[in-house]
Amino acid sequence: MRVTTNLIFDQNLRAINTSQGELSDLQSQLASGKRILKPSDDPVGAAQVVRLTEELNKNEQYQRNISMATSNLELQETSLRSITDAMNRARVLTIQSGNGIFSQDDRKAIASEIEQLRNQVVDLMNTQNATGDFIFAGYQSEKQAFEFNPANDDNPVRFMGDDGTNRVQISDSVSIQTTSSGKSLFEDVNARLNFSVVAVPGVALNKAEIEDQRSFDDFHQDNFDPLNPSNNLYDLRITALDEITVTHVATGADIDTIAFSSGENIRFNGIELNIIGTLGGSVRLDLNRPEKNNMAETLHKMAQALNDETLSDGEFASIIEDTIVGIDNGLSKMSRESSSIGARLNIAQSVNSALLDSEVTVSQTRSAIQDVDYAQASSDFARQETALEAAFASFPRIANLSLFNYI
């Protein structure tokens, strides 16, 4: 093959440019610490790096979600604990107020403390997070969850939010609830189940009250009909001088027989009655419709009762029972919610640990593909530098070779 002078110059120039380019790439790798600087360096590896980077970014977002969810749940947990403490104190005061030796001034002093506890509970039900959202207002988190208006006798504590609850995705397959609606948690607390009683003429009723609340609750829950009020009526008729027969009004069926002595207490499914009457006299019981009360409203009504000097002992005792049952039902509901929050926090912690482990694994895999091997790159750089120096040194000598030197 005929080798011309132009060919010699072109080949040497290409060799020098190629060597300089490879040396520059090696220098960039050493400076950046990355083996893959552009997709053409390793197309397969570059695609893997993109996918692994996306996985790391997704894990980072999930970790931020977990941090936010944990903060909200811990705030709810703290609020519920404080409300529980306030309600337990109110329960103690309510029981104390039933002491017969307490004067009206003593009751007013207890009322003052219960009012303070009520205000504290309302404030806690309106707890705000770091961004100013009311955590118990549902989706209406930009406005106050509960409004207290003591002038409104029918509804002094009004819920202003909705039933909404927020969820946060913390992994590809797991999401957790991060808020709870105050409506289900504080507003819809079951009040004490009760009954009404009517005595027909000729029968005197000295007493009609719930003596065993649990037994009555079981009877009420098993038999109350929300659609047909007549199914909630029961007649207690004196069918013999020593016997009362209990009849279900709607069906006419006799469901129980109770030993009777006029003026003596009798019991029927947790209800204690004292009836004075003769043969044929009767008393009708009506199961009241279940009601729900706000927890702060329960304390408000108890404080009102303590300040009311016109209440009879029986009426006051009934309000005490209503308050204790309302507090207990509210405490039970908050206890279940606290357990649920604890479970959600455990899930968040477990998922976060898994994400951290995954982050380490994915980072190591990406590093193995993308990061430069400094020992290898340094060796390659030295070798390429030597090759470039040799090319620079040899080119002038080859360029000076010519037949004219020998003519």
Backbone torsions as a table, in degrees:
resi	resn	phi	psi	omega
1	MET	NA	135.8	-179.8
2	ARG	-81.3	121.3	-179.1
3	VAL	-104.6	114.4	-178.5
4	THR	-90.7	167.6	178.4
5	THR	-65.4	-39.7	179.0
6	ASN	-61.7	-39.9	179.4
7	LEU	-62.9	-41.4	178.5
8	ILE	-60.2	-46.0	-179.9
9	PHE	-63.1	-44.0	-178.0
10	ASP	-64.2	-45.2	-178.7
11	GLN	-63.3	-44.0	179.8
12	ASN	-66.9	-36.1	178.0
13	LEU	-66.4	-42.5	176.9
14	ARG	-63.1	-42.2	179.7
15	ALA	-61.4	-42.4	179.6
16	ILE	-67.0	-43.6	-179.7
17	ASN	-63.2	-42.8	179.1
18	THR	-62.5	-44.6	-179.7
19	SER	-64.2	-39.8	178.2
20	GLN	-65.5	-40.3	178.3
21	GLY	-62.6	-44.3	179.2
22	GLU	-66.1	-37.9	178.3
23	LEU	-65.8	-39.9	178.1
24	SER	-64.1	-40.9	178.2
25	ASP	-62.4	-43.1	179.4
26	LEU	-64.5	-38.4	178.1
27	GLN	-64.7	-40.3	178.5
28	SER	-65.2	-39.0	178.2
29	GLN	-63.0	-43.7	179.7
30	LEU	-66.1	-37.0	-178.9
31	ALA	-72.2	-39.1	-176.2
32	SER	-90.6	-21.4	-175.7
33	GLY	78.3	8.2	-178.3
34	LYS	-112.0	134.6	176.8
35	ARG	-80.1	-35.3	-178.7
36	ILE	-102.3	107.8	-179.7
37	LEU	-97.4	-25.0	177.6
38	LYS	-148.9	155.3	-175.3
39	PRO	-53.6	-31.2	-177.7
40	SER	-69.9	-18.9	177.7
41	ASP	-63.3	-37.5	178.4
42	ASP	-161.6	87.6	-175.0
43	PRO	-54.6	-44.9	-179.7
44	VAL	-66.1	-46.8	179.3
45	GLY	-63.0	-39.0	179.6
46	ALA	-62.6	-40.3	177.8
47	ALA	-64.6	-39.6	178.5
48	GLN	-66.0	-38.7	179.4
49	VAL	-63.8	-41.7	178.2
50	VAL	-60.2	-46.4	-178.8
51	ARG	-64.4	-43.3	-179.4
52	LEU	-67.3	-35.4	177.0
53	THR	-65.1	-41.5	176.3
54	GLU	-60.4	-40.2	178.4
55	GLU	-63.3	-41.6	178.8
56	LEU	-66.7	-40.3	178.2
57	ASN	-63.9	-39.4	178.8
58	LYS	-65.7	-42.7	177.5
59	ASN	-61.6	-38.7	178.8
60	GLU	-63.3	-40.2	178.3
61	GLN	-66.3	-41.4	177.8
62	TYR	-61.6	-38.5	178.7
63	GLN	-65.9	-37.2	175.1
64	ARG	-65.1	-40.0	177.4
65	ASN	-61.6	-42.2	179.9
66	ILE	-63.9	-41.4	179.1
67	SER	-61.4	-43.7	179.2
68	MET	-65.5	-45.3	-179.3
69	ALA	-63.0	-42.6	179.9
70	THR	-62.2	-42.1	178.9
71	SER	-61.0	-45.5	-179.7
72	ASN	-65.1	-43.4	-178.2
73	LEU	-66.6	-40.1	178.5
74	GLU	-66.0	-35.8	176.6
75	LEU	-65.2	-42.8	176.8
76	GLN	-61.9	-42.9	-179.3
77	GLU	-61.1	-43.1	178.9
78	THR	-64.5	-41.8	179.6
79	SER	-63.8	-44.8	-179.9
80	LEU	-64.2	-36.2	178.9
81	ARG	-65.3	-41.0	179.5
82	SER	-67.8	-40.6	177.4
83	ILE	-63.8	-40.8	178.5
84	THR	-59.9	-44.2	178.6
85	ASP	-60.9	-42.6	-179.5
86	ALA	-66.0	-42.2	-179.1
87	MET	-68.2	-36.8	177.3
88	ASN	-64.6	-39.7	177.6
89	ARG	-65.5	-41.7	178.4
90	ALA	-63.3	-35.4	178.7
91	ARG	-63.6	-43.9	178.6
92	VAL	-61.0	-44.5	-179.6
93	LEU	-65.4	-37.5	178.9
94	THR	-62.6	-44.1	178.7
95	ILE	-64.8	-41.4	178.9
96	GLN	-61.2	-36.2	-176.0
97	SER	-65.6	-18.8	178.4
98	GLY	-80.4	-1.7	177.9
99	ASN	-66.7	122.4	-174.5
100	GLY	-64.6	-18.8	-177.4
101	ILE	-86.7	-5.6	-179.4
102	PHE	-72.9	135.4	176.3
103	SER	-83.1	173.7	178.1
104	GLN	-64.6	-33.8	176.8
105	ASP	-64.7	-38.1	177.0
106	ASP	-62.9	-42.3	179.4
107	ARG	-63.8	-38.6	179.8
108	LYS	-67.1	-34.3	177.0
109	ALA	-66.0	-41.3	176.7
110	ILE	-65.2	-40.2	178.9
111	ALA	-59.5	-40.0	-179.5
112	SER	-62.0	-42.3	179.6
113	GLU	-70.0	-39.3	178.5
114	ILE	-64.5	-35.9	176.6
115	GLU	-62.6	-40.1	177.0
116	GLN	-64.7	-39.7	177.4
117	LEU	-65.2	-39.0	176.5
118	ARG	-59.7	-46.4	179.4
119	ASN	-62.4	-39.0	178.5
120	GLN	-64.0	-42.7	179.9
121	VAL	-63.9	-42.6	178.5
122	VAL	-60.9	-43.2	178.6
123	ASP	-61.5	-41.9	-178.8
124	LEU	-69.6	-33.6	176.7
125	MET	-69.4	-16.2	176.3
126	ASN	-104.4	29.4	-179.6
127	THR	-60.8	138.0	177.5
128	GLN	-113.6	146.7	176.7
129	ASN	-88.1	-171.8	-174.3
130	ALA	-64.2	-25.8	179.9
131	THR	-91.0	2.5	177.9
132	GLY	89.5	4.6	179.0
133	ASP	-79.5	142.1	175.4
134	PHE	-82.4	113.4	-167.3
135	ILE	-72.1	-16.6	-179.3
136	PHE	-108.6	17.1	-176.8
137	ALA	-96.8	6.2	-177.9
138	GLY	70.6	-139.0	179.0
139	TYR	-74.6	-16.4	-179.6
140	GLN	-89.0	46.9	-170.4
141	SER	-71.7	-10.0	-179.7
142	GLU	-82.4	-9.9	178.8
143	LYS	-123.9	160.5	-175.5
144	GLN	-56.7	136.6	-176.3
145	ALA	-73.1	-41.9	-175.7
146	PHE	-129.9	141.7	178.5
147	GLU	-120.9	127.6	-178.6
148	PHE	-104.7	122.0	178.3
149	ASN	-132.6	95.6	-176.2
150	PRO	-63.8	-18.2	179.6
151	ALA	-75.3	-16.7	179.6
152	ASN	-90.3	100.0	-176.5
153	ASP	-68.7	-32.1	-176.8
154	ASP	-76.6	-37.6	-176.1
155	ASN	-146.5	72.3	-175.0
156	PRO	-67.9	-28.1	178.4
157	VAL	-116.8	110.6	-173.1
158	ARG	-111.7	133.5	178.5
159	PHE	-83.3	128.8	-175.1
160	MET	-106.0	-4.8	-176.6
161	GLY	-97.0	-148.5	178.1
162	ASP	-142.1	-174.1	-175.4
163	ASP	-84.2	2.8	-172.3
164	GLY	-65.6	145.3	173.2
165	THR	-131.8	140.2	-178.5
166	ASN	-95.4	147.3	176.2
167	ARG	-125.7	151.2	179.1
168	VAL	-128.8	134.0	177.0
169	GLN	-78.8	124.9	-178.4
170	ILE	-116.6	-3.5	171.7
171	SER	-162.4	177.9	-178.9
172	ASP	-58.6	-31.0	-173.9
173	SER	-120.9	0.8	-175.0
174	VAL	-125.3	130.4	169.7
175	SER	-131.3	149.3	-178.8
176	ILE	-128.7	151.3	176.8
177	GLN	-76.8	129.5	-175.8
178	THR	-110.0	-10.9	178.0
179	THR	-135.1	160.1	176.1
180	SER	-129.2	139.9	179.7
181	SER	-76.6	133.7	176.9
182	GLY	-66.0	-19.7	179.3
183	LYS	-65.2	-49.5	-179.8
184	SER	-75.5	-27.4	-174.2
185	LEU	-87.3	-41.8	-175.0
186	PHE	-116.4	-29.2	-173.9
187	GLU	-82.9	-47.9	-174.4
188	ASP	-93.0	62.1	177.5
189	VAL	-98.3	127.0	-177.3
190	ASN	-60.8	128.3	174.2
191	ALA	-82.6	172.7	-179.2
192	ARG	-66.8	129.8	175.0
193	LEU	-68.9	141.1	-175.0
194	ASN	-146.3	-177.4	-178.9
195	PHE	-144.0	163.9	172.2
196	SER	-116.6	156.2	-177.3
197	VAL	-137.9	141.5	177.4
198	VAL	-131.5	126.8	177.5
199	ALA	-103.2	132.3	178.5
200	VAL	-76.2	159.2	178.4
201	PRO	-55.1	142.4	-179.4
202	GLY	94.8	-5.0	178.3
203	VAL	-125.0	130.6	176.4
204	ALA	-102.9	135.1	-178.8
205	LEU	-116.8	104.2	-178.1
206	ASN	-82.3	-24.0	-175.4
207	LYS	-153.8	138.0	174.3
208	ALA	-155.8	96.6	-177.1
209	GLU	-149.1	164.5	179.4
210	ILE	-83.8	118.4	-179.1
211	GLU	-94.5	-32.4	178.0
212	ASP	-128.7	98.0	-174.2
213	GLN	-62.5	-38.4	-177.6
214	ARG	-64.9	-43.6	178.6
215	SER	-64.0	-41.8	179.0
216	PHE	-65.7	-40.3	178.7
217	ASP	-59.6	-43.5	179.1
218	ASP	-61.9	-44.3	180.0
219	PHE	-64.2	-43.7	-179.2
220	HIS	-63.0	-47.5	-178.1
221	GLN	-64.5	-32.6	-178.8
222	ASP	-78.5	-24.7	-169.7
223	ASN	-120.5	-13.9	-176.6
224	PHE	-67.9	133.2	178.3
225	ASP	-113.9	109.6	-177.6
226	PRO	-73.0	-14.8	-175.1
227	LEU	-97.5	-35.5	-176.2
228	ASN	-121.1	99.1	-176.8
229	PRO	-58.3	-29.6	-177.8
230	SER	-65.7	-22.4	178.5
231	ASN	-74.1	-6.6	-178.6
232	ASN	-101.4	9.4	-177.1
233	LEU	-103.5	138.0	179.2
234	TYR	-136.5	131.1	176.6
235	ASP	-100.0	130.6	172.7
236	LEU	-106.6	101.9	-173.7
237	ARG	-109.2	136.7	177.1
238	ILE	-78.5	103.8	-176.8
239	THR	-99.5	-9.4	174.2
240	ALA	-155.2	163.1	-177.6
241	LEU	-61.1	-21.7	-178.8
242	ASP	-124.0	24.5	-174.3
243	GLU	-151.0	138.8	172.2
244	ILE	-118.9	133.7	177.0
245	THR	-107.0	130.3	179.0
246	VAL	-96.6	123.7	-176.8
247	THR	-120.8	134.4	173.8
248	HIS	-78.9	116.5	-170.0
249	VAL	-59.9	-45.5	-173.4
250	ALA	-64.9	-39.8	-175.7
251	THR	-98.3	-19.3	-176.1
252	GLY	76.2	7.0	-177.7
253	ALA	-82.8	136.6	173.6
254	ASP	-80.5	123.1	-174.2
255	ILE	-110.1	-12.3	-178.5
256	ASP	-163.5	156.0	174.5
257	THR	-129.6	129.9	-174.4
258	ILE	-123.5	134.0	174.9
259	ALA	-62.7	136.5	-171.8
260	PHE	-134.6	140.7	169.5
261	SER	-142.4	122.6	-174.3
262	SER	-53.8	128.3	179.1
263	GLY	88.2	-3.8	178.5
264	GLU	-101.6	150.8	179.8
265	ASN	-69.9	140.0	172.8
266	ILE	-127.0	159.7	-178.1
267	ARG	-127.8	139.7	177.8
268	PHE	-143.4	106.5	177.7
269	ASN	49.4	51.0	176.9
270	GLY	87.2	-6.8	178.7
271	ILE	-96.5	133.7	176.3
272	GLU	-111.7	127.9	-178.8
273	LEU	-129.4	150.9	173.0
274	ASN	-125.7	108.1	-173.4
275	ILE	-113.9	132.8	171.7
276	ILE	-114.3	117.2	-177.1
277	GLY	-171.2	176.8	-179.8
278	THR	-120.8	179.4	-177.0
279	LEU	-52.0	130.0	178.7
280	GLY	94.9	-16.3	177.8
281	GLY	-70.7	154.8	-177.2
282	SER	-150.3	161.1	176.1
283	VAL	-130.9	136.1	-179.7
284	ARG	-108.8	129.4	176.6
285	LEU	-103.8	141.3	178.6
286	ASP	-129.1	119.8	178.9
287	LEU	-73.0	120.2	-178.6
288	ASN	-71.7	151.1	177.5
289	ARG	-67.5	136.3	178.3
290	PRO	-60.6	142.8	179.3
291	GLU	-124.2	161.9	176.4
292	LYS	-125.2	140.7	-179.2
293	ASN	-127.2	153.9	171.1
294	ASN	-77.5	141.2	-176.7
295	MET	-61.1	-43.6	179.1
296	ALA	-66.9	-33.2	178.3
297	GLU	-66.4	-35.2	176.7
298	THR	-60.1	-43.6	178.0
299	LEU	-67.0	-36.8	-179.8
300	HIS	-62.3	-44.4	-179.9
301	LYS	-66.6	-35.3	178.1
302	MET	-66.5	-41.4	178.4
303	ALA	-63.7	-39.7	177.5
304	GLN	-61.9	-42.8	-179.5
305	ALA	-63.8	-38.2	179.5
306	LEU	-66.5	-28.5	179.3
307	ASN	-90.0	-6.4	-176.6
308	ASP	-92.9	110.8	-177.4
309	GLU	-83.7	-6.0	-177.0
310	THR	-90.2	-8.8	-176.9
311	LEU	-71.7	139.8	174.0
312	SER	-76.7	167.1	179.0
313	ASP	-61.2	-38.7	179.3
314	GLY	-66.1	-42.6	179.1
315	GLU	-65.1	-42.2	-180.0
316	PHE	-66.0	-40.4	178.6
317	ALA	-63.0	-37.7	179.0
318	SER	-65.3	-40.0	178.5
319	ILE	-66.3	-37.4	176.4
320	ILE	-60.4	-45.2	178.5
321	GLU	-62.2	-42.7	178.0
322	ASP	-59.2	-43.4	-177.2
323	THR	-67.0	-44.8	-178.4
324	ILE	-62.7	-45.7	179.4
325	VAL	-63.8	-42.3	178.6
326	GLY	-61.4	-42.4	178.1
327	ILE	-64.8	-46.1	-179.0
328	ASP	-61.6	-42.3	178.7
329	ASN	-65.2	-38.9	177.3
330	GLY	-66.3	-41.1	178.6
331	LEU	-63.9	-39.2	178.6
332	SER	-63.6	-42.1	180.0
333	LYS	-65.1	-42.7	179.1
334	MET	-67.7	-34.1	177.9
335	SER	-63.6	-42.1	178.0
336	ARG	-64.9	-39.3	179.7
337	GLU	-68.3	-38.0	177.7
338	SER	-63.2	-39.7	176.6
339	SER	-63.5	-40.7	178.5
340	SER	-64.2	-41.6	178.1
341	ILE	-63.1	-42.8	177.9
342	GLY	-59.8	-41.6	178.6
343	ALA	-64.0	-40.9	179.7
344	ARG	-67.1	-37.3	176.4
345	LEU	-64.2	-39.2	177.9
346	ASN	-64.0	-41.3	178.0
347	ILE	-62.5	-45.1	179.8
348	ALA	-60.7	-41.8	179.8
349	GLN	-65.9	-41.4	179.8
350	SER	-64.2	-45.5	179.4
351	VAL	-64.8	-39.1	179.7
352	ASN	-62.8	-40.1	177.2
353	SER	-62.2	-42.4	178.1
354	ALA	-64.0	-38.7	179.0
355	LEU	-65.9	-39.1	178.6
356	LEU	-64.5	-42.4	177.0
357	ASP	-62.9	-42.7	179.3
358	SER	-64.5	-37.2	-179.9
359	GLU	-62.4	-41.7	178.8
360	VAL	-63.8	-45.8	-178.6
361	THR	-63.8	-47.4	-178.7
362	VAL	-65.5	-40.0	179.2
363	SER	-62.8	-41.1	178.6
364	GLN	-65.1	-41.5	179.0
365	THR	-64.3	-44.5	178.8
366	ARG	-64.3	-39.6	179.3
367	SER	-62.5	-40.8	-179.7
368	ALA	-62.8	-32.7	-179.0
369	ILE	-84.0	-41.4	-167.7
370	GLN	-98.0	-37.5	-171.3
371	ASP	-76.2	151.1	-176.6
372	VAL	-80.8	146.3	171.6
373	ASP	-88.7	104.7	-172.0
374	TYR	-62.6	-37.0	179.9
375	ALA	-64.2	-46.3	179.7
376	GLN	-67.2	-44.5	-178.7
377	ALA	-64.5	-38.7	178.4
378	SER	-64.6	-41.6	177.8
379	SER	-64.1	-43.5	179.2
380	ASP	-64.5	-36.8	-179.7
381	PHE	-64.8	-44.5	179.2
382	ALA	-63.2	-42.8	179.4
383	ARG	-63.2	-44.5	-178.3
384	GLN	-68.1	-34.0	178.2
385	GLU	-65.8	-40.3	177.0
386	THR	-63.5	-42.6	179.8
387	ALA	-62.7	-40.6	-179.9
388	LEU	-66.6	-42.2	178.3
389	GLU	-62.5	-38.2	178.6
390	ALA	-66.1	-38.6	179.1
391	ALA	-65.0	-42.3	178.0
392	PHE	-63.2	-39.3	-176.8
393	ALA	-73.6	-36.5	-175.3
394	SER	-81.6	-27.1	-175.1
395	PHE	-60.0	-47.6	179.7
396	PRO	-61.1	-35.8	-178.3
397	ARG	-68.3	-41.8	178.6
398	ILE	-68.8	-38.4	-178.9
399	ALA	-62.9	-28.2	-177.7
400	ASN	-83.6	-10.1	178.9
401	LEU	-74.5	125.5	-178.9
402	SER	-158.8	147.6	178.0
403	LEU	-62.7	-24.2	-179.1
404	PHE	-67.0	-20.3	178.1
405	ASN	-68.6	-19.6	-174.6
406	TYR	-109.2	5.0	178.3
407	ILE	-97.2	NA	NA
